[in-house]
Amino acid sequence: MGAPAHFIDQFRQLCRFLDISSLADAGCGDLEWMEGISRQFTLYIGLDRKELVTAQNDRLYGRRQGHFFACRDVARDPLPAVDAILCRDLFAENDPAAVSDILANVKASGSRYMLASTTPGAEAPLDLTAAPFNLPLPLMQFAEEPASGKLLGAWLIPRQDP
């Protein structure tokens, strides 16, 4: 899904502010909006459950330094430990049980932040702060689509005890 210019600018600023240099993009899709941003990361890992998508991304962008693509089910397959895991528009495509599995997988990854779409006041799985997920309010958030109320939030992922 594309992104308006104001969103892209705010996303860049958020990543710089949080010192995010490595990013796993869960549900990366065709990199329509990320294509121009991904170079700001020293490590960009695009994950998608569609093998054709990841193969095409690897063919088009895999030669960029620090860019890797893999076909993964982010609800079941282990996620890499990176500065941030991006879950933009990912939860809207899944039922609440799958979103719970994805959130558990994100937490188990050892990553520092989760950047995810959320729509306060919407039904599950769109509002991550409501039941059944009950995440705290994000550290930071900004409007993805002001008219729809959809936000991109940044959550600190709690460290798991060894």
C-alpha positions, 0 to 999 in steps of 0.5 A, a space after each residue: 500500500 502506498 503512503 502519502 509524502 507527509 507520512 514518509 517524511 514523519 516515518 523517516 524522522 521517527 526512525 532517525 529520532 529512535 536511532 533505528 538502523 536495522 529494520 525488519 519490514 513484516 508484510 513488506 509487500 512490493 516496497 511501493 513506499 519503502 523503496 525510497 526509504 530503505 537505503 537509510 537503514 544499514 540493514 533492511 529485511 523485507 518479510 512477506 508470506 508470498 514467495 513471488 513478492 519476496 522473489 521479485 523484491 530480491 530481484 529488484 532490490 536485493 543487490 542494495 547493500 544490507 537488503 535481504 528478503 525472505 518468505 516468512 509467516 510472521 505469526 509462526 516463523 522466528 523474527 530477527 533481532 533488529 532495532 525495529 520491526 515494522 508492522 504497517 497495515 499488517 494487522 488489518 489483514 489478520 484475525 485477532 488470534 493471528 495478531 496475538 501470535 504476531 505480537 508474541 513473535 515480535 516480543 520474542 525477537 529481541 528487537 527494541 521497537 515495534 512500529 505498527 498501524 493502529 486505529 484507536 477506537 476501532 474493533 480488534 484487530 485494528 486498535 492495539 491498545 484495546 482488548 484482546 491485545 491491551 498494549 500500552 499507549 505507544 511511546 510516539 505516534 503520528 497520523 498515517 491517514 488523518 481522515 481515517 484516524 489510522 496512526 503509526 505507533 512506536 512501542 518499546 518491546 519489553 526485554 524478555 528474561 533469559 
